[in-house]
Amino acid sequence: MKNIFKNTTFISGLLFLTFSFGLTSCNRSDDEADDLPQEELSDVLLKVTDEAGGASVVYDYQVNSTTNPNVKLINGHTYNVEVIFMNGNEDATQEIKSAKDEHFLVYNFPNSDIVLTRTDDSSSTRGDGKRVGLKTKWVVNTAVKNTSAASQLVLTLFHEPVTVSESSAVSGNGVVYGAHTGGETDAQANYNITN
């Protein structure tokens, strides 16, 4: 009889420990997890619409590709541009909007004279009033400033930057729109600018 009691007590103790361990191992915080991990992004699309009329053209940068799409811009024209992030066939842009306070886009145009204005609506405007940059307007003064050098857009999506600014700064032969401190790169896409 004593052995049965000891065995029952021992088994009960093991069950309690197993249950307790199960509770602690399942109780993890997802607060630090990136809502849009870089490995889940397959494509970064630029939907470019000339205000002078005509259909929108979509330029598809495939993440980790060795070739860049050629974005054709006409000097003197104004374009409305939308950035769309894809995970395979699924649009992942909403995930950025849902966590807009944790994201910010920086546009770098080496060797181009393009004036960029952020036109985000409230769905992609952060709590600090800064616009993420999913929607922009480009006034193209000169698409390719120096024909002997590459003209590009280097578009970088930052996750959890410490500070952000919509300011612009001259960089080399072009302009960078947006600045940040801290954070990590969620995605970087490169496009060739042509005219």
Secondary structure in CASP SS format (residue, H / E / C, confidence):
PFRMAT SS
TARGET T0000
AUTHOR 0000-0000-0000
METHOD secondary structure of the structure
MODEL  1
M C 1.00
K H 1.00
N H 1.00
I H 1.00
F H 1.00
K H 1.00
N H 1.00
T H 1.00
T H 1.00
F H 1.00
I H 1.00
S H 1.00
G H 1.00
L H 1.00
L H 1.00
F H 1.00
L H 1.00
T H 1.00
F H 1.00
S H 1.00
F H 1.00
G H 1.00
L H 1.00
T H 1.00
S H 1.00
C H 1.00
N C 1.00
R C 1.00
S C 1.00
D C 1.00
D C 1.00
E C 1.00
A C 1.00
D C 1.00
D C 1.00
L C 1.00
P C 1.00
Q H 1.00
E H 1.00
E H 1.00
L C 1.00
S C 1.00
D E 1.00
V E 1.00
L E 1.00
L E 1.00
K E 1.00
V E 1.00
T E 1.00
D E 1.00
E C 1.00
A C 1.00
G C 1.00
G C 1.00
A C 1.00
S C 1.00
V E 1.00
V E 1.00
Y E 1.00
D E 1.00
Y E 1.00
Q E 1.00
V C 1.00
N C 1.00
S C 1.00
T C 1.00
T C 1.00
N C 1.00
P C 1.00
N E 1.00
V E 1.00
K E 1.00
L C 1.00
I C 1.00
N C 1.00
G C 1.00
H C 1.00
T E 1.00
Y E 1.00
N E 1.00
V E 1.00
E E 1.00
V E 1.00
I E 1.00
F E 1.00
M E 1.00
N E 1.00
G C 1.00
N C 1.00
E E 1.00
D E 1.00
A C 1.00
T H 1.00
Q H 1.00
E H 1.00
I H 1.00
K H 1.00
S H 1.00
A C 1.00
K H 1.00
D H 1.00
E H 1.00
H E 1.00
F E 1.00
L E 1.00
V E 1.00
Y E 1.00
N E 1.00
F E 1.00
P C 1.00
N C 1.00
S C 1.00
D E 1.00
I E 1.00
V E 1.00
L E 1.00
T E 1.00
R E 1.00
T C 1.00
D C 1.00
D C 1.00
S H 1.00
S H 1.00
S H 1.00
T E 1.00
R C 1.00
G C 1.00
D C 1.00
G C 1.00
K C 1.00
R E 1.00
V C 1.00
G C 1.00
L C 1.00
K E 1.00
T E 1.00
K E 1.00
W E 1.00
V E 1.00
V E 1.00
N E 1.00
T E 1.00
A C 1.00
V C 1.00
K C 1.00
N C 1.00
T C 1.00
S C 1.00
A C 1.00
A C 1.00
S C 1.00
Q E 1.00
L E 1.00
V E 1.00
L E 1.00
T E 1.00
L E 1.00
F E 1.00
H E 1.00
E C 1.00
P C 1.00
V C 1.00
T E 1.00
V E 1.00
S E 1.00
E E 1.00
S E 1.00
S E 1.00
A E 1.00
V E 1.00
S E 1.00
G C 1.00
N C 1.00
G E 1.00
V E 1.00
V E 1.00
Y E 1.00
G E 1.00
A E 1.00
H E 1.00
T E 1.00
G C 1.00
G C 1.00
E E 1.00
T E 1.00
D E 1.00
A E 1.00
Q E 1.00
A E 1.00
N E 1.00
Y E 1.00
N E 1.00
I E 1.00
T E 1.00
N C 1.00
END
